[in-house]
């Protein structure tokens, strides 16, 4: 880690945040710019800049983490065995806690009700749009025949 004074660290973090924002915006608008590119050269130029934005974003995020001292301990880096053990421990903890099980059932019930409501609204909107289009179509057929 680089030893920087407080004002230098603040300026560096600000510049990194600006770089992260610019790289994110470039990555986000790349598909639109690809769609609107008017020549093959512009297409490949936009594609290369857009693809370059992703490694720049990842690199700046890594530098930012190093700069503010986000160090990972040995416990944070898990192998597959550690992940499986944590999942097993979590499942056992969830099975033993009756309040959690009750909340899970309530959440599932709420999700089922919300999904049913969304489906009813969607079907109603589809039927309303179909009725409007059918009315307009029949109006045109009667008027212009």
N, C-alpha and C positions, 0 to 999 in steps of 0.2 A: 504494500500500500504506500502511496506517495504521501509524504508529509507536506501538506499545504497549510498555509495560514487560513484563518477564518474568512477574510474577504476573498482570497483566491479560491477557496473551496466553494463559496457562494456563487461566484462568477462562473466557475467551471460547471457547477450543477445547473445553473441557469442556461448556459450554452448547451449542455447536454439535453436538458428538457426541451429547448427550442429545436435541437436536432431530432429528438424523438418525435416531436409534434410534426415537423416537416416530413420526416420519413413516413410517418403514419398517414398523413394526408396524401402524399404521393402514392403510397400503396393502395389507399382507398379509392383514389380517382383513376388509377391505371386502367381498370376495365372500361370505364366510360371513354377515356381517351383512346383506347384501342379500338373501340367500336366506331369512334368518330374520326379515326385517322384517314387521311385522304390519299396517301401514297404508301408504297411498300417501304420506302426509306423511313418515313415518319412512323409507320407501324413498328418496325424493328427498333427504332430509336426509343419510342415510348415503352416498348416491351423490355428493352435492356435497362432503362432507367427504373421502371416499375419493379423489375426483378432485383435490381441493385438496392432498392429501398429496404427490402427485407433483411439482408445481412447487415446493412448499416444500422437498422433499428435494433437488431439483436446485439450487435457489437456495442452500440451506445448504452443499451440497457446493462450489459455486462460491465462496462467501464463505470457507469453510475453506481452499480452495486459495489464495485471495488472501492470507489471513491468515498462512499458513505460508510464503508466498513461492514457491509453485509457479508459476513463470513459464515460459511456453512460448517457446522460441526460434523463429526463423524456419524452422529446419530441421524442427521437429516438425509444423508445419502444412503438410500436403502436398496438392497438387492431384492430380487423376486421373493426370496424366502422371508425377508422382513415384512414385505407388503402383505404376503399371505398370512403371516402371524398377526399383523395388526387387524386385518379383515376378520380373522377368526375371533380375536379378542373383542372386537366391536360387536360382532354378531352375538357372542355369548352375553355381553353386557346388555344388549337390546332385548334378548330373550328373558333375562332375569328381572328386568324393570317392567312391572305391569303398567305403570303410568305411560311409559313410552309406547307400549303395544296399544293401549287405548287411544293415544293420540294418533298413532299410525292408522288405526281403523277410522277415526274421525276424519283424518285428512283424506283417506281414500274415498269416504262417503262424500265429502265436500267436492273432491275432484270429479266424482261421478255426476253429482248434481250440476256442477259448473259445465261439464262437457255436454250433458243433456240440454242445458239452457242454450249453450252456444250452437248446438245442432238445430234446435228449434228456431233460433234467430236466423241462422243461415238458410234453412229451408224456407222460412217466411220471406226473407229477402229475395231468394231465387224465384219464388212464386210471384212476388210483387213485381219484380223486373220482367218476368215472363208475361204477366198480365198487361203491363204497360206496353211492351213490345208487340204483343198480339193485338191490342187495341189500336195502336198506331198503324200496324200492318193492315188490319181490316179497314181502317179509315182510309188508307191510301188505295186499297183495292176498290172500295166502293166509290171513292171520289174520282179516280182516274180510269174507270172502266167504261 
